[in-house]
Amino acid sequence: MTEPWTLGHVLGVWGHPDDEGYLSAAHMMRALDAGCRVACVTATRGELGSTDPERWPAGESLARVRTAEMEAALAVLGVQDHTWLDYPDGGCAQVDPAEGTSRVLEHIVRTRPDTILTFGPDGMTGHSDHQAVSRWVDLAVAEHAAQGGVAPRVLHATNTPEWLGRWRARLDEANVYMGAEPPCTPLNEQVSHIELTDAERDRKVEAMLCQISQIQPLLDLFGKDTFQEAFSEESFQ
């Protein structure tokens, strides 16, 4: 298993604002600390992801909220290179795969990553947007290689059996996995696993708190201290 700071230049490709924070905040921070470039691409602005319809009604107003939240969260993490693809939330599976692939390929060529962090085919939660993004990445990397480019390594977000054993029941209370079976990979089969330091955990949680429209239900369920504990590791296969 390689250490996270050997991932080189990193490109994250995700479906919605907050995916990058939950799954890869520490990886991005460590890459930046190692002097590597970090770029992030987000397919949608998450306008349908309302956790409280009265406080954050779905639609254009939520898109504006989540756009501002994302910008604030990335500023906390130190990530300055971010692009919205501006596809409709919940609509990525309907996007022409050639178009989605082309958009991702554009950023592979532009940022020259050594490693791409994204979802596996499972989409982590079974979300169709997550699964579509995963397909675009695979197709874009294959096309980049076919054009003579150096293919970056693609890592998929996962969980350890121990982590799921501890937190799965509570996450199911909040319907985090939407009825899907989350990926599970033993630690010795992972490519990169980070157990966050206290400073990394505090900074990651600070970034996540910027996206309060999304994490409020989990904060209510866990309480802040337990929330910090639950999201103090990251796994990729």
C-alpha positions in Angstrom: 0.0 0.0 0.0 1.5 3.3 -1.1 1.6 6.3 1.2 -0.9 9.1 0.3 1.8 11.7 -0.4 3.3 9.6 -3.2 0.1 10.0 -5.3 1.7 12.9 -7.2 -0.4 15.5 -8.9 -4.0 14.8 -8.2 -7.3 15.3 -10.1 -10.5 14.7 -8.2 -13.6 14.0 -10.3 -16.9 14.0 -8.4 -20.6 14.2 -8.8 -21.8 16.8 -6.3 -20.3 19.5 -4.0 -19.3 17.7 -0.7 -18.3 14.4 -2.4 -14.7 15.7 -2.5 -14.7 16.6 1.2 -16.2 13.5 2.7 -14.0 11.2 0.6 -10.7 12.9 -0.3 -10.1 16.1 1.8 -7.0 14.6 3.6 -5.6 13.2 0.3 -5.9 16.6 -1.3 -4.3 18.4 1.7 -1.4 15.9 1.8 -0.8 16.2 -1.9 -0.7 20.0 -1.6 1.6 19.8 1.4 4.0 17.7 -0.7 4.1 20.4 -3.4 1.9 18.6 -5.9 -0.9 20.1 -7.9 -4.5 19.4 -7.0 -7.5 20.0 -9.2 -11.1 19.2 -8.6 -14.0 18.7 -11.1 -17.6 18.6 -10.0 -20.3 17.4 -12.4 -23.3 19.2 -10.9 -24.1 21.9 -8.4 -26.4 19.5 -6.4 -29.5 21.6 -6.7 -31.8 18.6 -5.9 -29.9 17.6 -2.7 -32.1 19.4 -0.1 -31.8 18.1 3.4 -34.4 20.6 4.7 -36.9 21.9 2.1 -37.9 24.8 4.2 -34.4 26.0 4.9 -32.9 25.0 1.7 -35.5 24.5 -1.0 -34.4 22.5 -4.0 -33.7 24.3 -7.2 -31.7 27.3 -8.3 -31.5 28.8 -4.8 -30.0 25.6 -3.4 -27.5 25.5 -6.4 -26.4 29.0 -5.3 -26.0 27.9 -1.7 -24.0 24.9 -2.6 -21.8 26.8 -5.0 -20.9 29.2 -2.2 -20.4 26.4 0.3 -18.1 24.5 -2.1 -16.0 27.6 -2.7 -15.6 28.1 1.0 -14.8 24.5 1.7 -12.1 24.3 -1.0 -10.6 27.5 0.3 -10.2 25.9 3.7 -8.4 22.9 2.1 -6.3 25.1 -0.1 -7.6 23.8 -3.4 -7.6 26.6 -5.9 -8.2 24.7 -9.2 -11.9 23.8 -9.4 -14.3 23.4 -12.3 -18.0 22.9 -12.5 -19.3 20.8 -15.4 -22.8 22.2 -14.8 -24.8 19.1 -15.6 -28.2 18.8 -14.0 -28.3 17.1 -10.6 -29.7 13.6 -11.1 -29.2 13.9 -14.8 -25.6 12.7 -15.4 -26.7 9.3 -16.6 -28.7 11.0 -19.4 -25.6 13.0 -20.6 -24.2 11.6 -23.8 -21.2 9.5 -22.6 -19.0 10.9 -25.3 -19.7 14.4 -24.1 -19.1 13.6 -20.4 -15.9 11.7 -21.4 -14.7 14.6 -23.5 -15.2 17.1 -20.6 -13.2 14.9 -18.2 -10.5 14.3 -20.8 -10.1 18.0 -21.2 -9.1 18.3 -17.6 -6.8 15.3 -17.7 -4.9 17.0 -20.6 -5.0 20.3 -18.8 -3.9 19.2 -15.3 -1.7 16.2 -16.2 -2.5 14.3 -13.0 -0.5 11.3 -11.8 -3.6 10.1 -9.9 -7.3 10.6 -10.3 -9.5 10.2 -7.3 -13.2 9.4 -8.0 -16.0 6.9 -7.5 -15.8 3.3 -8.4 -18.5 1.8 -10.7 -20.6 1.3 -7.5 -20.8 5.1 -7.1 -20.3 4.6 -3.3 -24.0 5.2 -2.7 -25.4 3.8 -5.9 -26.2 7.3 -7.1 -26.5 7.4 -10.9 -24.6 10.6 -11.1 -21.7 9.1 -9.2 -21.8 6.0 -11.5 -21.8 8.1 -14.6 -18.8 10.1 -13.4 -16.9 6.9 -12.8 -17.6 5.7 -16.3 -16.5 9.1 -17.8 -13.2 8.9 -16.0 -12.5 5.3 -17.2 -13.4 6.2 -20.8 -11.4 9.4 -20.7 -8.3 7.7 -19.3 -8.5 5.0 -22.0 -8.9 7.7 -24.7 -6.0 9.7 -23.3 -3.8 6.6 -23.5 -5.0 5.8 -27.0 -3.9 9.3 -28.0 -0.4 8.7 -26.7 -0.8 10.3 -23.3 0.5 8.9 -20.1 -2.5 7.3 -18.3 -2.9 8.4 -14.7 -3.7 5.9 -12.0 -7.4 5.9 -11.2 -8.3 5.3 -7.5 -11.8 4.6 -6.3 -13.2 5.6 -3.0 -13.9 2.8 -0.7 -14.3 1.8 3.0 -12.7 -0.7 5.3 -14.8 -3.5 6.8 -14.0 -2.2 10.3 -15.2 1.3 9.4 -18.4 0.0 8.0 -18.9 -2.3 10.9 -18.7 0.6 13.3 -20.7 3.3 11.4 -22.9 1.6 8.8 -26.0 1.3 11.0 -26.0 5.0 11.9 -25.3 6.1 8.4 -28.3 3.9 7.2 -30.5 5.9 9.7 -29.7 8.9 7.6 -30.1 7.0 4.3 -26.6 7.9 3.3 -26.2 4.8 1.0 -29.8 5.1 -0.4 -30.3 1.4 -0.1 -27.1 0.5 -2.0 -24.3 -1.7 -0.7 -21.3 0.5 -0.1 -17.9 -0.6 -1.3 -15.7 -2.5 1.2 -12.0 -3.2 0.8 -9.7 -4.8 3.4 -6.9 -2.4 4.4 -4.2 -4.6 3.0 -5.9 -4.5 -0.5 -6.2 -0.7 -0.6 -3.9 1.5 -2.5 -4.1 4.5 -0.2 -5.5 4.8 3.3 -5.2 7.8 5.5 -5.9 7.9 9.2 -6.1 11.7 9.8 -4.0 13.5 12.3 -5.8 15.7 14.7 -4.8 18.8 12.7 -6.0 17.2 9.5 -9.2 16.0 11.0 -10.0 19.5 12.4 -9.3 21.1 9.0 -11.4 18.5 7.2 -14.3 19.1 9.5 -13.9 22.8 9.2 -14.2 22.4 5.4 -17.2 20.1 5.8 -18.9 22.6 8.1 -18.8 25.1 5.3 -21.3 22.8 3.5 -23.8 22.9 6.3 -26.8 22.4 3.9 -25.5 18.8 3.4 -24.0 17.8 6.7 -26.6 19.2 9.1 -28.6 15.8 9.3 -25.4 13.9 10.2 -24.3 16.5 12.7 -27.7 16.1 14.3 -27.4 12.3 14.3 -23.8 12.0 15.5 -23.1 15.2 17.4 -19.9 17.1 16.4 -17.4 15.0 18.4 -18.6 11.7 17.0 -19.0 13.2 13.6 -15.3 14.1 13.7 -14.4 10.6 14.8 -16.5 9.0 12.1 -14.9 10.9 9.2 -11.3 10.7 10.4 -10.1 8.2 7.7 -10.1 8.0 3.9 -9.7 4.9 1.8 -9.0 4.3 -1.9 -8.6 1.1 -4.0 
